[in-house]
Amino acid sequence: MLSLPVLAQDAAPIARVEITGSNIRRAQAETASAVQTLNAADIEKSGKSSVAELLQTLAVDNQGSVPTTFGNGFAAGASGVSLRGLGTASTLVLLNGRRVAPYGLADDGQKVFADLNIIPLEAVERVEILKDGASAIYGSDAIAGVVNVILRRDYQGTAIKGNYGKTKEWDGRDARAAITHGFGDIDSDRYNVLLNLEYSEKAAIWNRDRAGRGAVGRSDLRDLGFSAQESLSGAGAITTNNAAGSAVNGNVRNPDTLDYYNRGNLSGAGFTRTFPGAACGNFTTHPQGDPGGGCLTDAAQQYGQIQPKQKNINFFGRAAWQLTPALQTYAELNVYHSESNSATTPSTVSGSVGYPGGPVSNAGVSLGAAHPDNPYFGTAARLRYLAADVGPRLSEVNSTFTRFVAGIKGTVAGWDIDSALLYSQNKVSNDLNGYLQRDVAFALLNPTATNVAAASLNPAYAALPAGSLWRIAENAGLNSPELYAALSPRISNDAKTHIAQIDFKASREVAKLDGGGLGVAVGAEFRHESTELKPTTGTERGNIIGLGYSAYKGSRNASAIYAEVLAPVLKTVELSGALRADHFTDVGNSYTPKVGVKWTPMRELALRGTFAKGFRAPSAAENGVGGLAAFSTASDPLRCALGVEVACDPAPIAVITSPNPNLSPERSRSFSVGAVWDPLPRSSISVDLWQIRRKNEINQEQTDAAIAAGNVARDPSTATGIAGDPGAITAVLANYVNSAQTTVRGIDIDARQRFNLGGDYGNLTFDLKWTHLYKWLRTERDGTQRDFAGTHGNCDVSNCMGTPDDRINLGATWERQNWRVTANVNYRAPLDNILFKNDPDGCATHFADGTDAPRGCRIASFTTVDLTARWLATPKLEVFATIQNLFDKIAPLDPLTYGATGYNPLDYAGAAGRFISAGVKYKF
């Protein structure tokens, strides 16, 4: 809670500092903008083991954030925050007020963002979250707000800290150790050096280890009322004529009737060979019951993860030297390295892909006429096979982040100055195993002259004995290691981003007004940005089955000048204004103003308001060289209307998107009006109504809109016998365009009440933070509007996690002598399981009986309680413990999201289950 200086109960002088959202030094809360501040104690009370985890539980975070647990996303290994649900790319993250190099892998292949995992927890002094637009101060990317992480600037002594935790299932180990050392007194010694080193590791949590925990980790939801014909029965179902899932023992298509049969079916229509060894029971004990006769397994539960394995090491160092009484030089060095290992289901042989050249349909993959595992021996037969013999698909992401700053600050001729050189870089490598090469797979299954000729360009395949075949399922033991090496080699990609910047800013009081000094600030900066992501081996030609394409390259220079004024025109009225001019070598100029007013009509009440313009320059992923072929989920209204039932519910599809060098920056206008009221000495409440309107948005065209417009590629060979069936969609074709505009409107309530319990009972403090979205309205160029607030949309952004219209953080802290105990309640509102409000297509998913799923077409709300305790055993020794998800609440069913299996990524705590950790901190 922000407490205004005029309302402070202590009359002692308040130090003037620079606060996020202004370049003018001032008392901590003298601002017209709402700023949420989390100090080191707040972070400790949260019980979260990283700043990233804490930020993603806050009420201001919403749709589009990137959790570290999303190990199979485009930005695996990183974590990002999305203020106001406007996406990670519209939230600017600063470290000590300056930019950091973005993560090398863009979220959804498009949105470039800063990885929150780089923040060294023990070095954090506070985190300031500016909750309105700030492009007038910081330039591009600050449309939705700013997260400024302020690290310690000096330290003396040594502190070591260690903590260890596990879930109640005794997995998901979270172990952390840190040492902080500082020496030198800036006042007496004229120098100070701070060194901080942290190491952490998290063990994997597997879906299979949460069996029986509701829908968590399960893709087979038949026991909850779903059917095998709606893609919610795991893997391997035969859904309708000419359509089947991929079975662990193989489903094959009758060449004459186009009906699929399982290879283990001894009475398959038209079989010329039968395979008793392919019986479903030889591969799985999973409950069967597919009316189509498929072999069902829950591959997601067997192979998928709730949390990937991750190891991090983080170093932060800062040195300051007082050159003269008025000038100080300083240098900062950050080095962060992480290793993240994630796993997912084995590859199928028929997953379609896309690359900038177009869609690649793999629906025609077949067992050759002479393949010994073909039940239709003598005739080629289409195959739907889950390649469990190859193993799960594995990803190992290594990320190294470095940041160096050298600067000088102090007072010159009455001006407070700060100038620095900055270089920041991120390198990411991603090594993948278990993915199938299309040309080799096709040739090893069906060695036609065409298939063999295509695969022979691959040296590993060419080295195999002539006539080599990939034996599947029960005969997979006949395959050689060399065959698997050719079929599924290790593939990789690399990414690198960097920022080089020089900046200068100065501020001072230039006159006296009735309310105090007239403050001004001026500044300038120049930076060079460069980004390159190389495509994963083979995806540049659509040769990796089931793996999308993402690659981009670009660089630019950006320069800016800016000015700011703070004018306390009366004792009760403060006006502020800022103006910034930016120039980008690729997109031209941008001019962004901001104005604010704060009025204090009485000692207990302050009213405030702001108006700002903002912008976001397109990233290299959007206007550079490259492209994107990703996966989403969508229904097919054309086939659904024809009576193809399987097309009526969302299914995976490829989306191919090309960069656009002619993109303009996104533009925004935002306003906020609010009040801070301290009715009693220990009470404070603030209410802020806000709106952000972003236009010229850089988007892919909406997937369902592109489908409705016919911008798709189809595979006619997958058509059913229904008249007019054009076959299944293999890809949606789209571009990055300046298209829609979005209006987000909401209200923030921030309240605090402190009670003195009297005697020796200590103090009790309640803290409430509540963000409500009135609307999250996207308007397309044709005027079509979709409001996502309170719904499961927008599913074209990260994770398809929905847009909650209420998020609440409630805390209660009891402090007595050397004890502090805190209970934190985190609430997410229910979501309507529709793609947008008043969606004419109705509920996004359905039960087997055709009724809306889940019941009432709503994803239930989710609430967790976290408990933390701290005991200062001695002045030097601190003992602490945390229980997260104290009551072990289970995450509710979410059948639509692709960011997790069976539950919403927002509800990670309910998937992992109760988590208990403890640790100690000792100061020398």
N, C-alpha and C positions, 0 to 999 in steps of 0.2 A: 504494500500500500504506500502511495506517495503522500507524505505529510508536508503540507505547505509550510514554509518558514514562518509565515505570519500566524500560523496556528500552533506553532511549537510551544510546548509547555516549559521548556528550558530556555532561559534568556541568554545563555552563553553564546558567544559568537559562532557562526557557522562557517566552516572553511569553504572557500569558493573553488569549485573544481569544474572540469569540463564534463558535461553529461551527454550521453548519446542523443543525437538529434540537434546538436548545436556545437559551434566552434568557439563560442564565447564562454569564458569561465564564469561560473555563477554558483549560487547556493544550490544544493542537491536537487531540489524539486521545483526550482523557479522556471517552469516551462509550461507552455500552453498545450503541449502534446502529452499524451498518456505514455508513461514509461513504467514497465514492470521490472523491478530489480530483485534479483536473487543473489544474496550474498553467500559466503561460504557456509554459514550456519544453516541457511535455507536448504542448500544442497545436501548437507549432512542429514537434516531432518527428513528429506524426501526418501532417504534410504536407497536411492538409485546409485549405481556404481559408476555411472558416467554422465557427463553433461548431455550427451545425445539421448540417453534413456529418459532423463528428466524432462528435456524440452518436448519430447513427443508425448508426454502425459499431460502437458499444459492445455488449458482450455483454448488458448489462442491458436494451437496447432490443429490442422484439419486436413481435408482431402488433399492427396498428392504428396504427403510426407513419405520419406523412404526409410523404412526400418532396417537395421542391420540384419534382422532375421530373414529378410527377403533374399535368401542366398541364390535364388535362381533368376533374379531379375537382371536387367541390363547393367545396373549399377551395383552388382554384388560386391559385398565387402565394405560398403559405405553406409552412411546414415545422414539423412537430410531433413530439415524442418520446413513446413509449409504454412506460414502465417495466413490466416483468413481463408485457407483452402485454395489460394491462388497459385500454388505450386512452388517447388523448391527454387525454380529459376527466378521467381519474383520476390524472394526473400533474401536480402543481402546479409551475409555473415561476415563479421569483422573480427579481427584479433588485435586487441589494443588499438582499436579505431582504424585499422588499415586492412586492406583486402588480403585474401589468401588465394593461392592458385586453386582453381576448381578441381574436383575429382576427375580423373582421366576418362571414366566411363559415364556417359550421360544417361540419366534416368529415362526409360522408355526410348533410348537412342536419340533423344532430342534435348531434354532439359538438363543444362549444365548447372552444377550446384557445388557448394562447399561441403566437404565431408566433416561432420561434427566429431567424428572419432579422433581427429587430430588434437583435440583439446586436452591438455594434461590436467587431470582433475585436481590434484593437490596444489597446483600452481595457480588455480583460479581464485581471484579476489572477489569478483562478482560477475554476474551476467545481467546486462541491461537489454530489455526488449522494447524497442520503440514500436508502438502499435499503430502508427499511421505512416503515410508516404513520406519519403525522405530523399527523393532524387535531387532536390535543391541543395542538399548538404553533401550527399555521397555519390550522386550520379546514377548510372544505370543500375538496374536490378532491385532497387529499393521501393518498388511499387507497393508491396504489401506490408513493408516494415523492415526493421533491422534487428538483428541479433548481434550484439557487441559483447564479446567475451574479453573481460579485462583481467589480465594476469598480474600476479604480484610484481611490484616494482622494486622492492627491497626486502631483504630477509637477513636475520642474524641467528645463528645457531644451527642445530641439526635436528631433524625429525624423521623418524622412520614409521611406516604404517604398513600393516598387512591385514588382509581380510580374506575369508574363505567361505563359500556358500554352495549349497546344493538344493535341488528341489526335494519334495517329500518322497519322490520316487528314487531318490539317491542318484540322480543324473544331472546333467546341465551344470557341471562344476564351473564356478566363477571364482577364480583365484587372482588376487591382486597384491602387488607389493610396490612401495614407493619410498624414496629417500629424497629429502630436501635439505640442502645445506647452503648457508649463506654466511658471508663474513665481510667485515668492513662497515664502518659507520659513515654515512654520507656527510654528516655534519662535522665530526671530529677527524675522521681519516680521509675525507674527501673522495671516498670510493665505496662501492658496495658490489658484491658479486653474489648472484643467486644461481644455484644449480639444482635442477630437479630431474629425477630419473624415475620412470614408472614402467612396470611390466604387468601385463594382465593376460589371462587366457580364459577362454570359455570352451567347455566341452559341448559336443553336439547333443541335441535332444531329438530322438527319432519318433516319427509318427507311430511306429509299431509299439513303442513303449507307453503309448497313451490309449491303448485298446480299452474299450469300456468307458472312456471319458466322453460320453455323448457322441457328437459327430466329429470331434477333434481328430484330425489326421486321416479321416476316412473318405474315400470317394465312392464306396458302395453304401448307399443309404436306403436300400430296399426295406430294411426293417423299420424305417421311419415313414414309410408310405410311398417312396419313390419307386419307379419301375426300371427294369433293365432296358427299356426302350427310350430312356430319356437321359442317357449319358451319366447317370448317377448310380451305376451299379458296379463301379470299379472298371476293370478292363476285360475285354473278351466277349461282350454280348453281341449276339446277332440281332440287329434291330428291325430290319425290314428287308424287302426284296432289294438286292444289290447294295446292301449296306450292312457293315459289320464292324465291330471293334476288333482290336488286335489281341489275340489270345496267346497265352503262354505256350500252347501246343499248336497254334495255328488254326485259323479259319480259312477255308478255301471256297472259291465260287464255282458253282456248276456252270461250265461254259455254255450250256444250252438254255437253262432256265434263269440264270443270273441269281439264283438263290445260294446263300452261303451255308456251309456245313462245317462242323468242327472236325478236324482230322481224327480225333479219337472216336468219332461216331462210326460204329461198325455197320450201320445201316444207312449211310449217307447215300442220297439219291444219285445214281449214276457213277458211284465209285468203281473204279477198275482195280483198285487195291485198297486194302484196309490195314490199319496200323494199331494193333492191340496195345503196343507200347506207348501209343500216344493218348491213352485214356486220361481223361482230365484228372482222375484221382491219383495218377502217378506224379503229378506236378503240384498239386495244391490240396489242402484240406479245407479251403474256403467254401462256405455254403454256396451251393448251386441253386438252380431254379430259373434260369433264363428260358422263357418259353420258346425262344428261337433256337435253343440247343447249343449255345456257346459255352465255352469254359471260362467261368468267372474267377477272377482274382482281384484283390484290391492292391494294385501295384503301388499306388500313392502311399498307402499305409505301410506297405512292406519296405519301400525304398526311400520314401520322402522324409524330410526333416522339418521340425518346428524351429530349430535353431542350428545354424551351422557351427562348425568348430572354428575358433578364431584365436590367434595370438597377436598381441600388440606390444611394442616397446616404444616409449615416448620420452624424448629428452627436451628439456627447455632450459636455456641458460640466458641470463641477463647480467650485463655489467654496466655500471654507471660511474662516471668520473666527473667530479666538480672542478671544471677548468678554472673558473673564477667564481666569486660569490654570486654572479648573475648568470653564468652559463654552465650547462652540464652536457656532456656527451654521453651517449648510451649505445649499446649494441644488444641485439636479441638474436638468438638462434633456436629454431625449432627443428627437430628431426623426429619423424614418426615412421615406423614400419609396421605393417600388419600382414598377416597371412590368414586367409580365410578359406576353409575347405567345405564345400557343400555337395550334396548328392541329391539326385532325383531318379525318377523311374527309368528303366531301360528304354532304349529307343524302339520305336515301331519301325517297320520297313516301309510304311506307306504314307508317312507324314509329309504333306506338301510344304514347300518352302517358296521363298521369293528372293530375288536380288534385283538390283537396279535394271537389269535386262528384262525383267518380267517374272511372272509366276512360273514355278516348276511343279507340275502335278506328278506325284508319285503314286497316284491311285492305281496305275496300271502294273505295278510290280507283281510278278507272277512266278510261280514254280514252273520251270520248263517242262515241255512234254516228256522229256526223258529223265527228269529229276527223280531220284529214287524215293523221295519223301512226298511225292505228289499223288494224292488219292485218285486223281483223274489222269493217271499215267497214260501217256499217248497223246494227251492234249494239254496245252498250257493252261494253267488255272490261276486266277488272281489269289493273292495271299495277303492275309492280315495277321501279322505275327509280332508278338512282343519279344524282343531279342534278349531274353533273360540269360541266355548262354554267353552273350557278350558282357553282361553285367550292367550295373547302374551307370548313369551318366554322372561324371564327377567333374567338379570345377575347383581349381586352386588359383585364388587371386592373391597376388602379392602387390602391395601398394607401398611406395616410399614417398613421403612428403618432406620437403625441406623449405625453410623460410628463414631469411636473414635480413635484419634491419640494422642500419647504422645511422644515427642521427644526432642532432644537437638541438637543445631547447633552453629557454631562459628568457631574460629580459634585455632588450636592446632599445635604447632611446624611448623608453616608456611602453614599448610593445612587448607583449608575451608572444614569443615565436616558437615554432617547432618545425623542423625540416629534417627529412630523412631520405635515404636510399633504401629501396626494398627489392629483394629478389625472392620469388616463391615458385616452387616447382612441385609437380606431382608426376610420378611415373607408376604405371600400373601394367602388370603382365597377368594374363589369364590363360592357364593351361587346362585343356579339356581332354577327358578320356571317355570312352564309351559311346561316342557318336559314330554313326555309320556313313561311309562314303557312298554316295548314290551310285556312281558308275560301277564301283566294285561290287556292291550289293546286288545290283541288277544282273551283272554278268555271272556272279557266283550262284544266283538262284535260277536264272534263265539265260544260259549261254548262247543266245542267238548271235549271228554274225555281227549285227549292229551293236549289241551290248558288249561283246568281247572286244570289238574294235575300239569302242569308247574307253573301256577299262584298261586296254593295253597301253594307253598313254601313261598309266600309273606304274612306275618302276616296280613297286612292291607286288602289284598284281602280275605284271609281266614275268616276275621271277618265280611265280608259282608253277607247279607242274601243269602241263596242258590238260584241259578237261577238269580242273579243280571245281568242286562244288561246295557250297555252304550247306552242310547238313544241319537240320533244325531240330529243335525240341528233343525227343528221346534219342536222336542220333547225333546230337551235338558233340558227344565225346569223340567222334571220328574226325573232328576238325583239328588241324595242326595249329601250333602257335603262329606259324608264318601266315596262315590264312587269316587269323584274327588280326595280325599286325597290318595286313593289307586292307582288311575290311574296316577296322576301327583304330587307326593310328592316333597318336597324341597330336592334337592340334592346338593352336595358340593364337593370341593376338596381343598387341602392345599398344599402350597409349601414353601420351605425354602432354602435359599442359604447363605453361609457365607465364608468370607476370614479372616484368621489370618496371619499377616505378620510382620516380623522384617527385617529392612534393614539398610545398612550403606553405605555412599559414601563420598569420599574425593577428592578434586581437588586442584591444585596449579600450579604455574609457576616453571619450573625446569631449564630453560636456556633462554638465549636471542638469538634470531635470527635476521636476517636483518629486518624483518617486525615487530618484537615485541617479546613478551614473548612466549616461548613454553609451552603450557598448557597441563596438563594431568589430568585425572580423573580415579579413580578406585572405584569399589563398589561390594557389594554382597547383596543378599536378600534370604530369605526363607519364603515360605508361604504355608499354608494349605487351600485347597479349598474343599467345600462340597456342594452338591446340591441334593435336593429331591423334586420331584413332585408326589403327590399321585393321583391316577386316580379318576375322578369324579365318584361318587357313581353309580354303575350299568354299567359303560362303560367297566369295566374289563371283563364282559361277554357279551358285545354287546347288552345290554338290554335297552338302552335309544335310542329311535327312532330318527334318524337324528343327533345324537351327536357323534362326533369323540372321539377317545381314545388318551390320551397322559399321559404318566407316565415315570419317569426315576429316577434313584438314582445312585450316585457315589461320590467318594471322592479321593483326591490325594494330594501328597506333590510336591512342585516345589521349586527348588533351582537354584541360578544363581550367576555367577561372571562375571564382565565385566570391560572393560578398554576403554579409549577414549583419543585421542590426537588431539590437535589443533596446527598446525605448520604454522605460518606466515613466510614462508621461504624467501620471498622477500617483499618489501614494497607493491608490487602490487599483490602478489600471496599468497593465504592462502590454505593450505591443511588440511584436517581433516579425521580422521578415527576412527572407533569403532569396537569392537569385543565383543561378548557376548556368553557365554556358559550356556545353560539351561539344567536341568535334571528334568524329570517328572517321577514319580513312575509308571505311567501307560503306557507311550509311549516312554520312553527312553530319549536320548540326542538330543540336537539341538545346532548347532554352526552358528551364524549369524553375518556376517561382514557388514560394511557400510563404504564407502569412499566418499569424496567430495572435490571439488576444487572451489575456487572463485578467479577470475582474474579481476583486475581493471586496464585496460590499459590506461584509462584516467579518469579524475575527474568526468565526467558526465556519465560514463558507467562502469558497472560491469557485467561480464559473470560468470555463475555458473553452476555446474553440480554435480550429485550424482549417485552412484550405490549402491544398497543395496539388501541383501537377507532378507527374512522374513519367518515367519511360524505362523501357528495357530494350537494349540493342540486341538484334538477333545474334545467336551464337554460331560458331563454325558448323555445328551440327545442322543448323537451319539454313544458313546462307553460304556455306563453304562448298567444298568439293566432296562428294560421297553420296550416301543414301542410307535408307533404312528399310529393312523388311522385318517386321515384328509380328507378334501374335496377339490376338485379342479374342473376344468371344462375341458372337452375334447370332441371332436367328435369321432365317431366310423367309421373309414374308411371301415371296412369290411361290416357292414350293409348298409352304404351309397352306396357302390358299388353295392349292391344287389337291390338298389332302395328304401330303407327305408329312406324317405326324412328327417324325424325327427332326424335321426342319423348323418346327414351331418353337423349340427351346434353344437357348444359346449353345453354340458349339464352337470349338476353336477354329479360327480362320487366320490367314496371313494378311497383313496390311503392308503394302509396298508404298513407300513415300520417298519423294525426291527433294533434295534441297532446292532453294530458290534464291539466286543471287540478287534478285530485285526486291527482296523483302524490305519493308520499312520498319523502324522501331515500333514496339508497342507503346501506346500512350495511355496515361491514366489521369483521372481527376479524383481527388478524395477530400472528404471533409469529416470533421468530428466536432461534436459539441458535448460538453459534459460538466460535471460539478464534483467538487471534493468537499465533503462536509464532515466536520469533527463536532458532533453534537455534545459529546462528553469528553472529559480529559483522556480517557483510555479507549475512545471509540473513534472510528474513522470509516467512511464509506465514500467510494467514488462511483459514478455512473457516467458512461460515455457512449453516446450514440454515434455510429460511424457508417460511412459508405465509401466504397471504392468502385469507380467505374473505369474499366479497362477496355480500350478499343484498339483497333488495328491488331488484334491478337494473332499471334503466330501459331497456327494450329494445323494439324491434319484435319481434313474434312471429316465430319462425324461419320463413324463407320456405318451406322444404320442409314444415315442419309445417303451415303455413297452407294449403298446396296439398293436403296429405293430408287436412286437415279440410274441404276444399271451400270455403275462404274466398277464392274467385277469381272473376274475370269472364272469360268466354270469348266467342269470336266463332264462332257456329255456321256461318257462311258459309265458314270455312276447313276444315271437316270434309272428310276423305277419303271414299272410297266404302266404307270398312271399317265394318261394322255397329257401332252404338253410339258412334261417334266424336263427341264433343261439340264439337270444334273447338279451336283453339289458345287458350292462356291469353293474355289481353290485360293483366291486372293481378292482383296479389295484394293483398287488402284487409287492413290491419293497423292496430293502434293502439300508441301508447306505453303500456306498462303496467309496473307493478312486478311482475315475473314471476320470472325465474330467479334462481338463485344460482350463483356461480362459486367454485371452489376451485382455487387455483394454488399448487403446491408445487415448490420447487426448491432448488438448492444453488449457492452462489457460492464459487469458489476464486480467491484473489488471492495471487500469489507474486512475490517479487523476489529475485534473486541477483546480487550485485556481485562482480567479480573485479578485483583489482589486478594488472595484467599485468607489473608490475615494470619497472625501468629506465626507458627513455623510451618505453614502449609504451602508456601510458595505462591506461584503465579500460574494462571491458566489463560491461554490465548487461543482465540478462534480466528481462523482466517478463511475467507471465501473468495474464490475467483470463478466467475460464471460468464461464459460467452454464449449468446444466443444469436443464431442466424435467422433473420426474417426472410431473406431471399438469397439465392445464389443463381442468378438468372443469366443465361447465355442466349444471345440473340444472333442468329445467323444472318448472312448477307441478304437472304431472301425474306427476312422478317420473321422467320420461324423462331419461336422462343421456347426455351426449356429451363424450368426452374428445378435445380437439383437439391435444394435445401431439404433435408430430412428424408432424402431418397438414397437409393443405392448407386445412383449415377454420380459423377460422370465416369463411365467405365472405359473411356479412352485415355484416362490418366492412370498413374501408377497404382497397381494392385487392385483396381476396381474395388476400393474399400468403402465407397460411399461418402456422403456428406452429412454428418450428424448436425442437427440444428441446435443441439445443446451439448456442451461439454462443461463439466463442473469439477473444480478442485476444492475440497473442503478439508481444512487441517485443524487439529486441536493439539496444543502443546502444553504440557505441564512441566514447570521448572521449579526445582527446589534444591537449594544449596548446590551439591555437586551431581545432581540428577537432572536429566531431561528426557521426557518420554513424549513421543508424537504419534498421533494416528492421522493418516491421510486417506481421504476417501476420493476416488476418481470415478467419475460417472460419464458414460456415453449414452446419449439418448437412443431410442429405437429408430430403426430405419425402415421406411416403406420399401418393400422389395420390388420396386419398379425402377425403370431407367430414368424417369423424370416425372415430375408432378403431372397428374392427369394424362399419363401415357395411354393413348387409345388402345395399345396392345395389351394393356392390363399387366398382371403380375408377370415377373420375369421368369419364374420357374413354377412348376406344377407337380402335384402328386400324381400317382398312377391313376387315380380316379378322376383326374382332370381338375380338381380343386386347387386353389391357390396354395403355394408353398413358400415359406412356412405358413402355418395357420394364420388367417387374417392378412396374409401377404406382408408380414412384418418381421424384420430381424429384431429380436428382442433387445432391450437395453442391457447394458453391462456395467456393473459396479464392483469395484474392488476396494478393500481396506488394507492399507499397509501400516505396519507398526514398527517404529524405531525407538531405540533406547540408548542413552549415552550415560556413562558413569565416569566421572573424573576421580579415579581412585587416589591419585596423588597429583600435585601440581604438574608433574611431568608425564604421568601415565593415564591414558584414556582408554576405556573399554567400551565397545559399542556392538550392537546387534540389530538385525532387521528381519522382520517377517513380512514378505510381500505376498499379497493375496491371502491374507490371514485366514479367511473363511473358506479358502480353496474353491472359490466360485468357478464353475465350468463355463467356458466360452459358449455362447449360444450358436445354434446352427446358422451357417451362411453358405448356401449352395451356389452362389453366383461369383464370388470373388475368385480371382486367379492368383492372388498373392499368398494364399494359404489354402489348406485342404480342409473343408468342412467348417471352418470358422473364419472370422474376420481378422485381418492383421492388426486392427486396432485393439483386439482383445487377446493379444499374445499372452498376457498374464494368466488368462483363463484356460489357455492351451497348455502352458508349461506346468501350471498348478502351483500350490504353495511353495514358496522359496524361502529358505532360512540361511542367513549368513551372520558371521560374527568376526570381530577383528579387534586389534589393539593399535594404539598410536603412542609413541614414546618420544619425548623431546629431551634433547641433551642440553 
